[in-house]
Structure formats: structure tokens, C-alpha cells
Amino acid sequence: MEQRLTDLEIRLAFQDDLLDTLNRTVAQQQQQLDLLQAQLRELYRQLQSFEPAAPRAPAEEIPPHY
């Protein structure tokens, strides 16, 4: 009986450690997601303000074989 109780305590300690590790990992991933979302919003904003160059006349175009 004593051995079973000790085994359960050991397993609980390992599970607590694993849970802490997983929580830190999830928190880190959330920070990364927040950063990526902010970067994506900034890129989207830049894309919306982008004005393409004026279209060229066909005579100015370089043929594909050049």
C-alpha cells in the first residue's frame, strides 16, 4: 500500500511538471500568434495603401523571349 501511494505521488509530481511546461508553451505560442497577427495587420494596411505603377503601353513592354 505504501509503495502504491509513493508511485501515485511520483506520477502526480511528473504530471504537475508536465502541466507547467505545457502552460508555458501555450503562453509562448499565444505571444507568437499575437505578434504574427500584428505583423499581418501591418502588411495588410501597407497593401491597402499601395498604389500600383501606371500601366505601360504595349510598345514599351519587353517581349518574353528577351
Phi and psi in degrees as a GROMACS rama.xvg file:
@    title "Ramachandran Plot"
@    xaxis  label "Phi"
@    yaxis  label "Psi"
@TYPE xy
-61.7212  -40.546  GLU-2
-64.7246  -40.6472  GLN-3
-63.982  -40.3158  ARG-4
-64.9405  -42.0558  LEU-5
-62.7857  -43.7211  THR-6
-60.7076  -42.4632  ASP-7
-65.0235  -39.3771  LEU-8
-64.1811  -39.311  GLU-9
-64.8102  -46.1397  ILE-10
-61.6258  -40.2063  ARG-11
-63.5136  -40.489  LEU-12
-63.5509  -42.9418  ALA-13
-64.9695  -39.0533  PHE-14
-67.1005  -38.2322  GLN-15
-62.7945  -42.5832  ASP-16
-64.2507  -43.3102  ASP-17
-63.0851  -41.8159  LEU-18
-62.5347  -43.3903  LEU-19
-61.0718  -42.9486  ASP-20
-62.5453  -44.7656  THR-21
-64.5264  -39.6682  LEU-22
-62.9121  -42.4864  ASN-23
-63.555  -39.5432  ARG-24
-64.7701  -44.5779  THR-25
-64.0072  -41.1107  VAL-26
-63.7837  -41.3397  ALA-27
-64.876  -42.6338  GLN-28
-64.8575  -35.7109  GLN-29
-65.0263  -40.074  GLN-30
-62.6766  -41.9585  GLN-31
-63.8762  -41.8095  GLN-32
-62.9039  -42.0993  LEU-33
-61.3646  -43.1826  ASP-34
-64.0568  -44.3533  LEU-35
-64.1439  -38.7412  LEU-36
-65.5841  -38.8961  GLN-37
-65.0288  -41.0321  ALA-38
-64.9887  -40.2784  GLN-39
-64.4775  -41.787  LEU-40
-61.2072  -41.7444  ARG-41
-64.9253  -42.804  GLU-42
-63.4587  -39.8171  LEU-43
-63.3398  -42.7784  TYR-44
-61.8575  -43.3001  ARG-45
-64.7716  -39.2735  GLN-46
-64.8166  -38.2986  LEU-47
-66.0918  -32.1246  GLN-48
-89.8706  -2.35253  SER-49
-72.8569  132.737  PHE-50
-114.029  118.786  GLU-51
-66.4764  154.545  PRO-52
-66.2853  158.01  ALA-53
-63.04  140.801  ALA-54
-64.5077  143.94  PRO-55
-84.6146  154.786  ARG-56
-74.575  146.943  ALA-57
-55.0422  -29.2433  PRO-58
-68.788  -24.6451  ALA-59
-85.3873  -14.5536  GLU-60
-69.8195  141.725  GLU-61
-86.6174  131.956  ILE-62
-62.0259  150.809  PRO-63
-60.7594  -23.2234  PRO-64
-83.5634  -1.30672  HIS-65
